[in-house]
Amino acid sequence: MDRNDAEIELSRLRDAIDRVDEVIVRLLNQRAKYAIEIGEVKPILGLPVYAPEREKQVLQHVERTSNGPLDPATMRRLFERIIDESRRVERESGVGSRSG
Amino acid sequence: MDRNDAEIELSRLRDAIDRVDEVIVRLLNQRAKYAIEIGEVKPILGLPVYAPEREKQVLQHVERTSNGPLDPATMRRLFERIIDESRRVERESGVGSRSG
């Protein structure tokens, strides 16, 4: 690959990443919407926001789903952050926060 | 909503999150593949792995793209982690690491 081809390829790859990022953003927001809805349902069942068993299950699910190139530990780290933020919006959804 | 409906709804929402997570996992891996390809192209251009201007642009792009419920600061935090992991796989892609 010569310099010119490499420049075109770099630009193409960065555009591709931007397109992927747009979908990830949409899905993270969709996930947050579901978390907010969960925050509204849990008080009816007397359940707390923090559900360690469920969080463990979510992490196992993403580790099983992933087939690389990101290794399972990396995927787990990313989803630990996603779960943290989901828990926060669930808590802040108001109804959830009344459940203690 | 009574208890029974709430239990069904919670189960439905958790399934929906699992489906969203499967797609997020796929997209994070796709993003990593592009990052690895970038790690192969940059040495041809004499570019280092760390590209602060591009990383700033990626963060601005996701902040602009997001329309909530996650606020821009949250989205930025999540993507800072995603970029960190992408930079790591790009660096570890071997060819990239030879570029210094």
Backbone of each chain as ProteinMPNN parsed JSONL, in Angstrom:
{"seq_chain_A": "MDRNDAEIELSRLRDAIDRVDEVIVRLLNQRAKYAIEIGEVKPILGLPVYAPEREKQVLQHVERTSNGPLDPATMRRLFERIIDESRRVERESGVGSRSG", "coords_chain_A": {"N_chain_A": [[0.849, -1.205, 0.0], [0.676, 2.151, -0.967], [1.546, 5.535, 0.066], [-0.537, 7.284, -0.645], [-2.771, 5.575, -1.017], [-2.878, 4.653, 1.589], [-3.614, 6.926, 2.975], [-6.196, 7.372, 1.984], [-7.391, 5.018, 2.867], [-7.164, 5.27, 5.666], [-8.848, 7.445, 6.101], [-11.271, 6.354, 5.218], [-11.612, 4.31, 7.113], [-11.873, 5.798, 9.454], [-14.246, 7.154, 8.956], [-15.923, 4.926, 8.905], [-15.779, 4.125, 11.576], [-17.009, 6.349, 12.758], [-19.631, 5.958, 11.84], [-20.293, 3.523, 13.074], [-20.092, 4.375, 15.737], [-22.26, 6.114, 15.889], [-24.411, 4.34, 15.904], [-23.85, 2.873, 18.219], [-24.166, 4.901, 20.136], [-26.931, 5.353, 19.856], [-27.911, 2.888, 20.726], [-26.941, 2.755, 23.349], [-28.417, 4.805, 24.482], [-30.974, 3.733, 24.114], [-30.773, 1.522, 25.77], [-30.535, 2.858, 28.205], [-33.08, 3.978, 28.352], [-34.623, 1.679, 28.776], [-33.571, 0.983, 31.258], [-34.509, 3.089, 32.807], [-37.242, 2.571, 32.683], [-37.232, 0.154, 34.058], [-36.555, 1.138, 36.534], [-38.945, 2.254, 37.207], [-40.614, 0.125, 37.514], [-39.563, -1.59, 39.451], [-40.089, -0.557, 42.144], [-42.755, -1.278, 42.536], [-42.531, -3.943, 42.917], [-41.117, -3.951, 45.196], [-38.375, -4.008, 44.963], [-34.869, -3.279, 45.218], [-32.743, -0.782, 43.548], [-30.135, -1.654, 43.084], [-29.004, -4.652, 41.877], [-27.219, -7.165, 42.307], [-27.03, -9.873, 41.437], [-28.36, -9.91, 38.986], [-26.708, -8.093, 37.617], [-24.358, -9.538, 37.454], [-25.214, -11.556, 35.803], [-25.734, -10.14, 33.451], [-23.116, -9.392, 32.737], [-21.946, -11.915, 32.346], [-23.456, -12.69, 30.17], [-22.663, -10.872, 28.128], [-19.967, -11.516, 27.938], [-20.122, -14.149, 27.014], [-21.38, -13.706, 24.591], [-19.558, -12.292, 23.062], [-17.216, -12.564, 20.426], [-14.713, -11.624, 19.918], [-12.629, -9.131, 18.152], [-12.098, -7.972, 20.702], [-11.085, -8.929, 23.898], [-12.603, -11.08, 26.435], [-12.227, -9.95, 29.023], [-11.817, -7.25, 28.507], [-14.248, -6.567, 27.297], [-15.918, -7.037, 29.465], [-14.988, -5.037, 31.257], [-15.783, -2.713, 29.855], [-18.566, -3.033, 29.859], [-19.058, -3.042, 32.591], [-18.809, -0.351, 33.12], [-20.895, 0.634, 31.521], [-23.081, -0.549, 32.796], [-22.847, 0.683, 35.312], [-23.522, 3.342, 34.608], [-26.09, 2.924, 33.666], [-27.356, 2.062, 35.988], [-27.213, 4.38, 37.433], [-28.888, 6.181, 35.942], [-31.239, 4.772, 36.224], [-31.651, 4.968, 38.957], [-31.893, 7.726, 39.157], [-34.246, 8.105, 37.879], [-36.322, 8.799, 39.413], [-38.944, 7.675, 40.3], [-37.832, 5.256, 40.951], [-35.987, 6.088, 42.874], [-37.541, 6.61, 45.038], [-37.971, 4.188, 46.137], [-36.032, 3.558, 47.871]], "CA_chain_A": [[0.0, 0.0, 0.0], [1.494, 3.371, -0.965], [1.109, 6.61, 0.957], [-1.825, 7.819, -1.068], [-3.766, 4.556, -0.665], [-2.961, 4.592, 3.055], [-4.393, 8.094, 3.428], [-7.601, 7.106, 1.637], [-7.849, 3.937, 3.742], [-7.321, 5.821, 7.018], [-10.045, 8.28, 6.079], [-12.398, 5.435, 5.095], [-11.777, 3.606, 8.39], [-12.381, 6.744, 10.458], [-15.67, 7.332, 8.648], [-16.619, 3.702, 9.324], [-15.88, 4.197, 13.044], [-18.041, 7.351, 13.083], [-20.954, 5.354, 11.596], [-20.499, 2.547, 14.163], [-20.316, 5.127, 16.969], [-23.634, 6.644, 15.888], [-25.325, 3.261, 16.299], [-23.584, 2.582, 19.637], [-24.825, 5.978, 20.9], [-28.376, 5.104, 19.84], [-28.196, 1.705, 21.541], [-26.707, 3.092, 24.761], [-29.59, 5.573, 24.915], [-32.106, 2.805, 24.202], [-30.53, 0.756, 26.993], [-30.846, 3.75, 29.332], [-34.546, 4.072, 28.426], [-35.098, 0.457, 29.434], [-33.174, 1.06, 32.669], [-35.44, 4.025, 33.447], [-38.506, 1.831, 32.841], [-37.017, -0.804, 35.151], [-36.611, 1.948, 37.754], [-40.348, 2.534, 37.519], [-41.291, -1.144, 37.811], [-39.024, -2.23, 40.659], [-40.747, -0.192, 43.41], [-44.005, -2.044, 42.643], [-42.14, -5.269, 43.406], [-40.324, -3.765, 46.41], [-36.986, -4.372, 44.671], [-33.915, -2.162, 45.196], [-32.104, -0.507, 42.261], [-28.934, -2.482, 42.94], [-29.348, -6.073, 41.748], [-25.917, -7.757, 41.976], [-27.159, -11.13, 40.69], [-28.693, -9.537, 37.61], [-25.537, -7.467, 36.992], [-23.446, -10.647, 37.147], [-25.798, -12.26, 34.651], [-25.511, -9.272, 32.276], [-21.696, -9.485, 32.368], [-21.736, -13.254, 31.774], [-24.099, -12.707, 28.862], [-21.841, -10.176, 27.123], [-18.729, -12.29, 27.744], [-20.466, -15.31, 26.18], [-21.791, -13.234, 23.265], [-18.436, -11.707, 22.325], [-16.268, -13.478, 19.783], [-13.492, -10.902, 19.609], [-11.281, -9.206, 18.721], [-11.945, -7.549, 22.096], [-11.104, -10.109, 24.754], [-13.708, -11.042, 27.4], [-11.948, -9.046, 30.146], [-12.038, -5.889, 28.01], [-15.692, -6.407, 27.125], [-16.451, -6.945, 30.826], [-14.669, -3.703, 31.782], [-16.638, -1.721, 29.2], [-19.949, -3.189, 30.316], [-19.144, -2.6, 33.995], [-19.07, 1.088, 33.056], [-22.239, 0.829, 30.956], [-24.018, -0.913, 33.871], [-22.775, 1.778, 36.3], [-24.278, 4.501, 34.123], [-27.498, 2.511, 33.609], [-27.855, 2.049, 37.365], [-27.359, 5.781, 37.833], [-30.107, 6.758, 35.356], [-32.368, 4.062, 36.84], [-31.818, 5.572, 40.284], [-32.32, 9.122, 39.001], [-35.528, 8.184, 37.176], [-37.272, 9.422, 40.343], [-39.784, 6.664, 40.905], [-36.909, 4.287, 41.536], [-35.31, 6.623, 44.036], [-38.457, 6.576, 46.169], [-38.039, 2.841, 46.689], [-34.961, 3.412, 48.855]], "C_chain_A": [[0.881, 1.252, 0.0], [0.833, 4.441, -0.077], [-0.29, 7.118, 0.63], [-2.975, 6.86, -0.722], [-3.979, 4.52, 0.851], [-3.789, 5.755, 3.592], [-5.887, 7.908, 3.163], [-8.192, 6.063, 2.596], [-8.077, 4.442, 5.175], [-8.605, 6.64, 7.116], [-11.315, 7.409, 6.03], [-12.686, 4.743, 6.431], [-12.328, 4.535, 9.465], [-13.855, 7.054, 10.219], [-16.472, 6.127, 9.131], [-16.803, 3.691, 10.842], [-16.956, 5.208, 13.458], [-19.438, 6.762, 12.908], [-21.279, 4.347, 12.703], [-20.828, 3.288, 15.462], [-21.749, 5.678, 17.044], [-24.632, 5.579, 16.337], [-25.11, 2.897, 17.773], [-24.264, 3.629, 20.523], [-26.33, 5.716, 20.993], [-28.728, 3.932, 20.764], [-27.959, 1.967, 23.03], [-27.883, 3.908, 25.305], [-30.823, 4.682, 25.029], [-32.001, 1.963, 25.477], [-30.889, 1.579, 28.235], [-32.36, 3.912, 29.482], [-35.133, 2.852, 29.118], [-34.762, 0.492, 30.929], [-34.113, 1.989, 33.442], [-36.789, 3.333, 33.682], [-38.396, 0.802, 33.969], [-37.085, -0.083, 36.495], [-38.031, 2.302, 38.17], [-41.098, 1.274, 37.963], [-40.844, -1.729, 39.157], [-39.727, -1.842, 41.958], [-42.051, -0.967, 43.624], [-43.713, -3.425, 43.232], [-41.31, -5.18, 44.687], [-38.856, -4.12, 46.222], [-36.091, -3.139, 44.699], [-33.327, -1.978, 43.795], [-30.927, -1.47, 42.039], [-29.306, -3.958, 42.959], [-28.088, -6.833, 41.325], [-26.025, -9.042, 41.16], [-27.453, -10.861, 39.215], [-27.472, -8.93, 36.903], [-24.5, -8.529, 36.603], [-23.912, -11.376, 35.889], [-25.582, -11.46, 33.356], [-24.061, -9.4, 31.786], [-21.371, -10.851, 31.767], [-22.3, -13.325, 30.357], [-23.221, -12.031, 27.804], [-20.523, -10.92, 26.888], [-18.974, -13.489, 26.831], [-20.752, -14.889, 24.741], [-20.592, -12.824, 22.414], [-17.548, -12.779, 21.687], [-15.037, -12.724, 19.25], [-13.639, -9.932, 18.446], [-11.121, -8.673, 20.154], [-12.029, -8.797, 22.981], [-12.19, -9.957, 25.836], [-13.475, -10.062, 28.554], [-12.189, -7.589, 29.744], [-13.534, -5.609, 27.885], [-16.363, -6.23, 28.501], [-16.209, -5.547, 31.404], [-15.588, -2.64, 31.17], [-18.078, -1.819, 29.72], [-20.108, -2.87, 31.806], [-19.44, -1.102, 34.037], [-20.476, 1.377, 32.537], [-23.298, 0.523, 32.03], [-24.035, 0.171, 34.957], [-23.656, 2.949, 35.875], [-25.77, 4.169, 34.05], [-28.12, 2.551, 34.998], [-28.117, 3.48, 37.845], [-28.641, 6.4, 37.243], [-31.361, 6.076, 35.927], [-32.704, 4.703, 38.195], [-32.41, 6.976, 40.163], [-33.675, 9.251, 38.314], [-36.643, 8.615, 38.131], [-38.126, 8.411, 41.054], [-38.906, 5.654, 41.635], [-36.299, 4.787, 42.829], [-36.216, 6.628, 45.267], [-38.484, 5.204, 46.842], [-36.925, 2.585, 47.704], [-33.824, 2.541, 48.346]], "O_chain_A": [[1.74, 1.401, 0.869], [-0.268, 4.263, 0.442], [-1.11, 7.35, 1.518], [-4.011, 7.276, -0.203], [-5.103, 4.375, 1.332], [-4.564, 5.599, 4.535], [-6.728, 8.239, 4.0], [-9.32, 6.197, 3.07], [-9.065, 4.082, 5.815], [-9.35, 6.538, 8.09], [-12.3, 7.692, 6.712], [-13.84, 4.604, 6.834], [-13.147, 4.125, 10.288], [-14.624, 7.201, 11.169], [-17.557, 6.275, 9.692], [-17.858, 3.295, 11.339], [-17.72, 4.961, 14.39], [-20.33, 7.024, 13.715], [-22.4, 4.317, 13.211], [-21.728, 2.887, 16.2], [-22.364, 5.704, 18.109], [-25.583, 5.876, 17.06], [-26.073, 2.641, 18.496], [-24.867, 3.287, 21.54], [-26.928, 5.84, 22.061], [-29.72, 3.982, 21.49], [-28.695, 1.458, 23.875], [-28.295, 3.724, 26.45], [-31.631, 4.856, 25.941], [-32.992, 1.723, 26.166], [-31.47, 1.062, 29.19], [-32.871, 3.977, 30.6], [-36.034, 2.975, 29.948], [-35.57, 0.082, 31.763], [-34.468, 1.711, 34.588], [-37.4, 3.488, 34.739], [-39.338, 0.601, 34.735], [-37.606, -0.621, 37.473], [-38.292, 2.61, 39.333], [-42.087, 1.351, 38.693], [-41.649, -2.288, 39.902], [-39.949, -2.707, 42.805], [-42.41, -1.277, 44.76], [-44.535, -3.998, 43.949], [-40.852, -6.198, 45.206], [-38.168, -4.486, 47.175], [-36.501, -2.067, 44.253], [-33.394, -2.879, 42.96], [-30.754, -2.022, 40.952], [-29.857, -4.453, 43.941], [-27.897, -7.116, 40.142], [-25.197, -9.281, 40.281], [-26.881, -11.488, 38.323], [-27.228, -9.215, 35.731], [-23.851, -8.428, 35.561], [-23.112, -11.756, 35.035], [-25.288, -12.03, 32.306], [-23.808, -9.502, 30.585], [-20.617, -10.945, 30.799], [-21.709, -13.934, 29.466], [-23.055, -12.562, 26.706], [-20.02, -10.951, 25.764], [-18.145, -13.81, 25.98], [-20.42, -15.602, 23.795], [-20.604, -12.988, 21.194], [-17.182, -13.766, 22.326], [-14.413, -13.133, 18.27], [-14.69, -9.912, 17.806], [-10.08, -8.911, 20.765], [-12.934, -9.616, 22.827], [-12.639, -8.846, 26.117], [-14.415, -9.415, 29.014], [-12.698, -6.793, 30.534], [-14.023, -4.561, 28.308], [-17.249, -5.393, 28.674], [-17.118, -4.943, 31.973], [-16.105, -1.776, 31.877], [-18.721, -0.803, 29.984], [-21.19, -2.468, 32.234], [-20.215, -0.635, 34.872], [-21.166, 2.258, 33.05], [-24.287, 1.246, 32.156], [-25.098, 0.536, 35.46], [-24.433, 3.48, 36.669], [-26.615, 5.018, 34.334], [-29.25, 3.006, 35.176], [-29.087, 3.756, 38.551], [-29.392, 7.065, 37.957], [-32.403, 6.71, 36.094], [-33.866, 4.941, 38.524], [-33.286, 7.373, 40.932], [-34.202, 10.355, 38.175], [-37.787, 8.78, 37.707], [-38.055, 8.286, 42.277], [-39.186, 5.254, 42.764], [-36.112, 4.02, 43.773], [-35.734, 6.648, 46.4], [-38.957, 5.067, 47.971], [-36.877, 1.523, 48.324], [-32.846, 2.323, 49.062]]}, "seq_chain_B": "MDRNDAEIELSRLRDAIDRVDEVIVRLLNQRAKYAIEIGEVKPILGLPVYAPEREKQVLQHVERTSNGPLDPATMRRLFERIIDESRRVERESGVGSRSG", "coords_chain_B": {"N_chain_B": [[-50.378, -0.592, 37.768], [-50.277, -3.986, 38.625], [-48.68, -6.382, 40.89], [-48.179, -8.755, 39.494], [-48.259, -7.991, 36.772], [-46.113, -6.234, 36.899], [-43.979, -7.931, 37.374], [-43.897, -9.39, 34.983], [-43.361, -7.312, 33.23], [-40.822, -6.417, 34.142], [-39.277, -8.662, 33.533], [-39.573, -8.682, 30.742], [-38.316, -6.26, 30.097], [-35.7, -6.778, 30.921], [-34.991, -8.815, 29.172], [-35.096, -7.334, 26.807], [-32.958, -5.578, 27.23], [-30.866, -7.444, 27.211], [-30.92, -8.16, 24.501], [-30.268, -5.736, 23.271], [-27.707, -5.438, 24.348], [-26.349, -7.524, 23.071], [-26.11, -6.544, 20.478], [-24.619, -4.225, 20.947], [-22.22, -5.381, 21.842], [-21.429, -6.649, 19.455], [-20.997, -4.418, 17.852], [-18.987, -3.053, 19.249], [-16.912, -4.848, 18.928], [-16.689, -4.738, 16.149], [-15.863, -2.116, 15.867], [-13.384, -2.336, 17.114], [-12.092, -3.961, 15.26], [-11.842, -2.19, 13.1], [-10.139, -0.368, 14.338], [-7.851, -1.913, 14.624], [-7.199, -2.261, 11.944], [-6.635, 0.396, 11.343], [-4.357, 0.631, 12.872], [-2.65, -0.77, 11.276], [-2.406, 0.768, 9.043], [-1.468, 3.299, 9.775], [1.407, 3.224, 10.282], [2.451, 3.28, 7.689], [1.986, 5.854, 6.98], [3.551, 7.085, 8.752], [2.43, 7.81, 11.134], [1.706, 8.234, 14.648], [0.181, 5.996, 17.115], [-1.345, 7.312, 19.052], [-3.643, 9.831, 18.699], [-4.534, 12.7, 19.453], [-6.135, 14.842, 18.431], [-7.914, 13.599, 16.68], [-9.204, 11.944, 18.541], [-10.522, 13.803, 20.095], [-12.282, 14.758, 18.203], [-13.843, 12.471, 17.76], [-15.143, 12.266, 20.228], [-16.586, 14.663, 20.256], [-18.256, 14.141, 18.132], [-19.859, 11.984, 19.086], [-21.112, 13.229, 21.233], [-22.606, 15.17, 19.916], [-24.26, 13.535, 18.408], [-25.86, 12.205, 20.235], [-29.099, 12.103, 21.665], [-30.122, 11.791, 24.189], [-31.72, 9.5, 26.601], [-29.27, 9.544, 28.065], [-26.978, 11.868, 29.318], [-24.801, 14.312, 27.688], [-22.27, 14.374, 29.03], [-22.132, 11.906, 30.29], [-22.22, 10.18, 28.089], [-19.844, 10.944, 26.884], [-17.992, 10.098, 28.862], [-18.348, 7.291, 28.709], [-17.511, 6.818, 26.076], [-14.886, 7.706, 26.238], [-13.744, 5.591, 27.561], [-14.225, 3.545, 25.702], [-12.667, 4.455, 23.57], [-10.149, 4.36, 24.801], [-9.824, 1.555, 25.016], [-9.926, 0.859, 22.332], [-7.643, 2.145, 21.4], [-5.749, 0.657, 22.696], [-6.052, -1.944, 21.528], [-5.398, -1.245, 18.953], [-2.73, -0.507, 19.26], [-1.72, -2.938, 20.121], [-1.967, -4.396, 17.859], [0.293, -4.986, 16.58], [1.654, -4.387, 14.024], [1.175, -1.687, 14.247], [2.524, -1.17, 16.629], [5.105, -1.207, 15.872], [5.534, 1.224, 14.779], [6.277, 3.014, 16.686]], "CA_chain_B": [[-49.775, -1.901, 37.442], [-50.213, -4.85, 39.814], [-47.428, -7.126, 41.077], [-47.99, -9.74, 38.428], [-47.889, -7.224, 35.571], [-44.781, -5.659, 37.117], [-42.997, -9.011, 37.197], [-43.821, -9.669, 33.537], [-42.718, -6.146, 32.613], [-39.396, -6.454, 34.503], [-38.673, -9.74, 32.749], [-39.564, -8.225, 29.36], [-37.301, -5.208, 29.96], [-34.368, -7.384, 31.036], [-34.752, -9.481, 27.882], [-34.826, -6.286, 25.822], [-31.58, -5.125, 27.49], [-29.961, -8.492, 26.718], [-30.867, -8.086, 23.037], [-29.487, -4.524, 22.959], [-26.304, -5.703, 24.699], [-25.754, -8.373, 22.03], [-25.745, -5.689, 19.341], [-23.51, -3.362, 21.398], [-21.015, -6.236, 21.819], [-21.033, -6.839, 18.061], [-20.491, -3.141, 17.329], [-17.7, -2.759, 19.896], [-15.927, -5.695, 18.248], [-16.494, -4.195, 14.803], [-15.05, -0.911, 16.064], [-12.017, -2.792, 17.409], [-11.513, -4.426, 13.985], [-11.424, -0.992, 12.365], [-8.976, 0.202, 15.04], [-6.705, -2.758, 14.268], [-6.84, -1.895, 10.558], [-5.984, 1.71, 11.421], [-3.014, 0.358, 13.39], [-1.822, -1.29, 10.18], [-2.262, 1.818, 8.024], [-0.73, 4.464, 10.29], [2.869, 3.196, 10.094], [2.753, 3.672, 6.3], [1.936, 7.315, 6.953], [4.434, 7.599, 9.799], [1.613, 8.408, 12.197], [1.688, 7.499, 15.915], [-1.118, 5.452, 17.52], [-2.102, 8.324, 19.799], [-4.03, 10.947, 17.83], [-5.429, 13.464, 20.338], [-7.109, 15.647, 17.685], [-8.943, 12.664, 16.206], [-9.983, 11.47, 19.697], [-11.4, 14.923, 20.44], [-13.325, 14.785, 17.164], [-14.736, 11.323, 18.022], [-15.97, 12.599, 21.394], [-17.537, 15.704, 19.829], [-19.231, 13.489, 17.254], [-20.848, 11.217, 19.862], [-21.907, 14.185, 22.017], [-23.561, 15.792, 18.986], [-25.186, 12.512, 17.922], [-26.74, 11.722, 21.307], [-30.242, 12.949, 22.049], [-30.602, 11.358, 25.489], [-31.672, 10.122, 27.927], [-27.943, 9.738, 28.657], [-26.53, 13.243, 29.042], [-23.548, 14.336, 26.925], [-21.105, 14.066, 29.868], [-22.132, 10.455, 30.489], [-21.848, 9.579, 26.81], [-18.411, 11.218, 26.735], [-17.26, 9.195, 29.767], [-18.382, 5.931, 28.164], [-16.676, 6.741, 24.872], [-13.477, 7.811, 26.626], [-13.315, 4.215, 27.847], [-14.233, 2.794, 24.437], [-11.481, 4.917, 22.834], [-8.984, 3.778, 25.485], [-9.698, 0.137, 24.655], [-9.616, 0.832, 20.898], [-6.241, 2.538, 21.246], [-4.962, -0.47, 23.18], [-6.011, -3.018, 20.515], [-4.658, -0.705, 17.808], [-1.316, -0.585, 19.63], [-1.329, -4.354, 20.228], [-2.143, -5.071, 16.577], [1.638, -5.45, 16.175], [2.195, -3.493, 13.001], [1.121, -0.355, 14.838], [3.51, -0.994, 17.695], [6.413, -0.99, 15.259], [5.664, 2.612, 14.333], [6.799, 3.772, 17.818]], "C_chain_B": [[-49.73, -2.777, 38.704], [-48.902, -5.645, 39.822], [-47.131, -8.071, 39.922], [-47.549, -9.069, 37.116], [-46.464, -6.684, 35.695], [-43.7, -6.717, 36.915], [-42.792, -9.346, 35.716], [-43.057, -8.55, 32.835], [-41.214, -6.131, 32.903], [-38.665, -7.501, 33.656], [-38.537, -9.337, 31.27], [-38.45, -7.186, 29.133], [-35.889, -5.786, 30.034], [-34.013, -8.15, 29.761], [-34.386, -8.449, 26.815], [-33.398, -5.757, 25.982], [-30.58, -6.165, 26.994], [-29.816, -8.424, 25.197], [-30.04, -6.868, 22.601], [-27.995, -4.779, 23.219], [-25.614, -6.553, 23.628], [-25.307, -7.529, 20.828], [-24.595, -4.755, 19.727], [-22.194, -4.148, 21.369], [-20.507, -6.387, 20.387], [-20.397, -5.562, 17.506], [-19.155, -2.753, 17.962], [-16.596, -3.602, 19.26], [-15.652, -5.208, 16.824], [-15.599, -2.95, 14.856], [-13.589, -1.287, 16.309], [-11.329, -3.291, 16.136], [-11.03, -3.243, 13.149], [-10.176, -0.378, 13.011], [-7.713, -0.591, 14.71], [-6.24, -2.436, 12.843], [-6.148, -0.532, 10.524], [-4.545, 1.548, 11.911], [-2.071, -0.192, 12.325], [-1.521, -0.215, 9.138], [-1.358, 2.961, 8.503], [0.781, 4.404, 10.083], [3.283, 3.609, 8.681], [2.805, 5.193, 6.178], [2.852, 7.943, 8.0], [3.683, 8.241, 10.955], [1.681, 7.575, 13.481], [0.276, 6.976, 16.221], [-1.964, 6.547, 18.176], [-2.362, 9.542, 18.921], [-5.037, 11.811, 18.583], [-6.49, 14.277, 19.591], [-8.274, 14.785, 17.185], [-9.816, 12.193, 17.379], [-10.97, 12.55, 20.156], [-12.585, 14.971, 19.475], [-14.342, 13.66, 17.378], [-15.689, 11.657, 19.173], [-17.008, 13.671, 21.047], [-18.643, 15.09, 18.982], [-20.29, 12.738, 18.073], [-21.71, 12.157, 20.726], [-22.986, 14.846, 21.152], [-24.652, 14.807, 18.57], [-26.246, 12.165, 18.964], [-27.899, 12.677, 21.569], [-30.917, 12.431, 23.32], [-31.339, 10.036, 25.46], [-30.287, 10.233, 28.568], [-27.464, 11.154, 28.314], [-25.157, 13.214, 28.367], [-22.316, 13.965, 27.763], [-20.985, 12.559, 30.106], [-21.667, 9.748, 29.218], [-20.349, 9.761, 26.576], [-17.587, 10.272, 27.609], [-17.198, 7.78, 29.195], [-17.464, 5.811, 26.943], [-15.196, 6.976, 25.169], [-12.92, 6.421, 26.925], [-13.227, 3.382, 26.572], [-13.001, 3.167, 23.603], [-10.205, 4.36, 23.456], [-8.751, 2.341, 25.035], [-9.354, 0.001, 23.172], [-8.144, 1.15, 20.664], [-5.328, 1.382, 21.658], [-4.885, -1.589, 22.12], [-5.261, -2.542, 19.263], [-3.155, -0.851, 18.05], [-0.833, -2.038, 19.601], [-1.465, -5.092, 18.889], [-0.784, -5.396, 15.943], [2.27, -4.514, 15.19], [2.267, -2.077, 13.581], [2.229, -0.117, 15.843], [4.905, -0.772, 17.115], [6.64, 0.458, 14.843], [6.166, 3.523, 15.438], [5.791, 4.766, 18.343]], "O_chain_B": [[-49.203, -2.354, 39.733], [-48.119, -5.58, 38.875], [-46.001, -8.174, 39.444], [-46.611, -9.51, 36.452], [-45.705, -6.676, 34.725], [-42.64, -6.436, 36.356], [-41.667, -9.556, 35.261], [-42.221, -8.798, 31.966], [-40.416, -5.86, 32.005], [-37.579, -7.25, 33.135], [-37.521, -9.615, 30.632], [-37.742, -7.224, 28.126], [-34.993, -5.352, 29.311], [-32.863, -8.132, 29.324], [-33.475, -8.668, 26.017], [-32.709, -5.515, 24.991], [-29.553, -5.807, 26.417], [-28.721, -8.609, 24.666], [-29.222, -6.956, 21.686], [-27.137, -4.393, 22.425], [-24.444, -6.335, 23.314], [-24.255, -7.779, 20.241], [-23.695, -4.519, 18.922], [-21.172, -3.631, 20.919], [-19.309, -6.269, 20.13], [-19.397, -5.611, 16.79], [-18.29, -2.19, 17.292], [-15.476, -3.126, 19.076], [-14.516, -5.26, 16.352], [-14.714, -2.756, 14.022], [-12.675, -0.649, 15.785], [-10.132, -3.075, 15.948], [-9.947, -3.285, 12.565], [-9.268, 0.074, 12.314], [-6.638, -0.016, 14.537], [-5.042, -2.352, 12.574], [-5.196, -0.329, 9.77], [-3.633, 2.227, 11.437], [-0.85, -0.094, 12.452], [-0.509, -0.28, 8.439], [-0.581, 3.516, 7.726], [1.389, 5.419, 9.742], [4.338, 4.215, 8.493], [3.565, 5.744, 5.381], [2.927, 9.165, 8.126], [4.215, 9.097, 11.663], [1.711, 6.346, 13.416], [-0.704, 7.458, 15.652], [-3.153, 6.683, 17.885], [-1.431, 10.2, 18.458], [-6.245, 11.681, 18.385], [-7.622, 14.391, 20.061], [-9.439, 15.175, 17.255], [-11.03, 12.059, 17.229], [-12.098, 12.253, 20.55], [-13.728, 15.194, 19.875], [-15.545, 13.858, 17.204], [-16.885, 11.372, 19.105], [-18.157, 13.601, 21.483], [-19.811, 15.463, 19.094], [-21.482, 12.843, 17.786], [-22.899, 11.903, 20.922], [-24.117, 15.053, 21.592], [-25.813, 15.182, 18.401], [-27.39, 11.869, 18.62], [-27.714, 13.889, 21.681], [-32.12, 12.605, 23.511], [-31.565, 9.493, 24.379], [-30.142, 10.966, 29.547], [-27.536, 11.58, 27.162], [-24.436, 12.22, 28.458], [-21.409, 13.306, 27.255], [-19.885, 12.007, 30.123], [-20.835, 8.842, 29.261], [-19.669, 8.841, 26.123], [-16.595, 9.708, 27.147], [-16.142, 7.147, 29.191], [-16.734, 4.83, 26.797], [-14.337, 6.496, 24.429], [-11.777, 6.111, 26.589], [-12.285, 2.613, 26.381], [-12.368, 2.298, 23.003], [-9.291, 3.94, 22.746], [-7.628, 1.954, 24.713], [-8.577, -0.876, 22.795], [-7.481, 0.515, 19.844], [-4.279, 1.156, 21.056], [-3.807, -2.116, 21.845], [-4.581, -3.325, 18.6], [-2.408, -1.262, 17.162], [0.268, -2.344, 19.143], [-1.121, -6.27, 18.791], [-0.729, -6.016, 14.882], [3.304, -3.908, 15.473], [3.264, -1.372, 13.432], [2.804, 0.969, 15.916], [5.781, -0.218, 17.78], [7.769, 0.876, 14.587], [6.457, 4.691, 15.181], [6.075, 5.487, 19.299]]}, "name": "protein", "num_of_chains": 2, "seq": "MDRNDAEIELSRLRDAIDRVDEVIVRLLNQRAKYAIEIGEVKPILGLPVYAPEREKQVLQHVERTSNGPLDPATMRRLFERIIDESRRVERESGVGSRSGMDRNDAEIELSRLRDAIDRVDEVIVRLLNQRAKYAIEIGEVKPILGLPVYAPEREKQVLQHVERTSNGPLDPATMRRLFERIIDESRRVERESGVGSRSG"}
